[in-house]
Amino acid sequence: NVSQTEFETKMKEYQRVTRGTEQQREYQPIVPTETHPESLGVILKFSSPHFKVAEGITLKVLISNATHVTIIQTMANGHKVVVKTMFPPSAPLWVDAYLHPSTEINVRISCGHYCKVQYPTANVQYTIGHGSRDLGINSEGNLMCSGNAQPHDACCMTKFKVKFEELEQEGLEPIFAPLFYDASYCGNFYCDTHPPHYYTIIKNHLLYNPADPPESECSPSAYQPLRVLTVHPDNSEILVVQVWEKAVAKTCGCV
């Protein structure tokens, strides 16, 4: 139940501590350019040049007296996508919804005859002057961990990118920034394929032990910390910047 004011305040703090790093991203809150009340809710339209370069857009809105909440986004091609559905208490509640990237944002919020929709904001994170980190396969500098190893058993790093929104659906506490996690990993297997179980390993790793990545005979030999903006463990209305010291593998080595 994080307010828009708290979100903006802590996003500014996150920008300050990540400036000059690979995690640096710009942030802008966007208010609706058009608002059309309906009997069961409201239609909102957002416009911003930042949408064109957005890595992600999150809608935040305060809703009260709702019997239900359904948020539908209309895409540029007219296709409608349900981005949020829930049955909240009648008391005021800040509702978040991940929106699909689009040059123009159109959403319909349905919440019942007597509901009230306040302070709708599209929070956009985007890059300026540089793209996101290259997450292609890195086949250079592979190591052999044993004398009789075959080339396909080389110790190497496979680049892997995880969306925090998907991890949240698996039970991870919401991560508001960054939007993606560089989950590149080391291993003794074909370096141009992902083991089918690895995505599950990453999810379990983040859910239960985010500060200590899993190890194997081919393990990370250097790490980079990851700064995340998440909900305070003791107060769901407050955000806090946490540092996961051993979250991003930079190089691999044999152990």
N, C-alpha and C positions, 0 to 999 in steps of 0.2 A: 504494500500500500504506500508506495513512494510517490510523493507529490512532484509536480513539474518543477516547482522552485527548488526542491532538494536535488532533483535530477540535474538541473542546469548548474547549480552550485558545484556539485561534485564532478560534473563533466569538465568544468573549468579547471578544477584541481587535477584531474586526470590528464588534461592537455598539458598542464604545466610540468608534471613529472615525467611525461613521455616525449616532450619536445626535443628534437634532435636525435631521436632513436628510430629504429625501424617501425615501432608501434605508433609513431606520430600520425595523428589523423585530425582533420578539422571537424568542427561540430557547429551546427546551426539549428536553432528551434524555429519552425515555420508555423505561423498561425493561418487559419483558413482565409482564402480570398473570397469564398462564397459559402453562405450557410442557408440551408433551406429546411425549416422545421416541417415535420410531418406528424400525423396523429400518433404514431408509435415510436417516434424518434426524430432523427435528423439526417440530412444529406450534407456532406462537407466536401469542399473542393480546395485543394492546396496546389500552389504553383511556386516553383523556385528554380533558378538556373543550376542550383546545386544538385538537383535530382539527377541530372545527366551524368554526374561523376560519383553518385552515391554508392558506397559499399553496402549500406543498409539504411532503412528508414523505419522508425518505430513510432507508432501512434500512441499518445498518452492522453487520457481523458478522464475527468471526474464524473462518475455516474451515480445518481441516487434515486431511490424509490423505484428501482427496476424489478420487474418480474422475471426478466431474462436479459441477456445481452448477446446480440449477434452483430458482428461487424463484417460487412461485405465490401470488398474492393472491386470496382469496375475497371478492367484493364483497357488499354488503348484500342484493342480490337473488339471491345464490347463484351468480352468474356467476364463473367462474375465469379469471384473467388471468395469463399468464406475464410477469413483470416482469424476469427476469434468467435467462440461460442461458450457461454458459461451461465450459471444461475447464481448471481451474487446475492448477498444480503441486501435488504432495503436501505441500510445505512450507506452514506456516501463511501464510494470505493474508487481508488485510482486504478483504471484498467489499462493494460498495455497490450498492443497488438503489433506483430511484425508484418510490415507491408512489403509487397513485391515491388522491386525497382521499376520506376516508370517516369517518363518526363512530366507527367501530370498525375496527381493523386486524387481519386474520387472514391469516397467511402460512404456507405449508408450504415448508420447505427440504429438498430431496432432494440428497444428496451421496455416497451409497454406503454399504456395510455398515460400514466401519471409520472413517468420517469423524467429526470432532469439531466441534461448533458451540459457540462461546463468545462471551460478551459481546454478545448481540444488543441493539440499541438503535434505536428509531425517533426520528430527529432531525426535529423539526417546527419550521418557521418560520411565523410568523403575525403579524398586525397587531393593535394595540390602540388604540382611540380614533380611528382614521382609516382610510379605505379606501385602495386603491392609486390611483395617479395616473390621472386621467381620460384615456383614450386615444381619445376620439372625434375626428371630423373637425373641424379648425379652419379655418373659411372666413373668419374675420375678418382684416382688414388685409392682404389679398392685394395683391401688387405687380405692375405690368406692367413687364417688363424692356426692352421696345422700344415705340416709338410706334405701330407698326402691329399690335401684338399683339392677339389676340382674347381675350375673357373666359376662354375655356377654356385659354388659355396663361398664365394668371396664375402668378406665383411664389408658391407657398404651401407650408405645411407639412402633410403628411399624417401622422397619428398611426399608429404601427406598434409592436406589441409582440412580442418574440421570446422564446421559452423557451430558456434556456441548455441544457437537457437535449437539445433537438432539435439545437442547434448542436454539442453534443458528439458526437452520432451522425454528424456530418459531418466530424469530425476535430479540432474545437477541444479544447484541454486542458480538463479538468473545471473548471467554475466552481461552487463550493459555495454561494456567496452573492454577489449576490442570485440569486434563482431566475429572474427575468425581466429583460430588457434593453429599455429604452425606445429603440427604434430609429427614432423619428420622423424624417422626412426632408423635404428641400426639393426642389422640382422644378417644371418648366414643363409640366404636363400636367393633365388633369382631376383636381381635388383630391379628388374623392370616390371615386376608384378606385385600386387598387394595380397598377402595371405588373406583368405576369406574371413578369418576370425579376427583380423587385426583391428578393425573398426570397433568391435566389441571390447577388445583389450583397452583401447584408448578411452572409451566411455567409462569402463570400470575403473581405470586408472585415475581419471579425473574425479570420478564420483567419490572415491575412497582414499586416495593418497596423492593429491596434486603436487606435493613438494618433492616426491622421490620417484622419478620415472622407472618403469620396469627394466630389468637388466637381463642380459644373456651373455654367452661367450663373446659375442660381438656387441659391445656396449658403447654408449656415448663417452667420449674422452674429454669433451668440453661442452659446457652448457651456456645458455643465455637465460637470464631471468625474464619472467613474463609478469607485467603489471596488469591487474584486472580491476574493473570497477564492479562491485557486487554488493549484495545486501548485507548489512551488518549482522553478524551471527546472533546478536542479542536484542536487535530491534529492527523489525521488518519495515519500519518507516524511514530508516537511515541507510545511506550508501557509504561504502568505504573502499578505499584503494588498497588492495593487497598485493604483495610481491611473492610470486612463486619462484623461488631461487633456481630450482633445477627443473624447469618446465620445457625448455626448448633445446633440443640436441643440436650442436653445431658441427661436431666432427665425431667420427667413429674410431674405435680401436679394439684390439683383441685383448681378452682378459684370461 
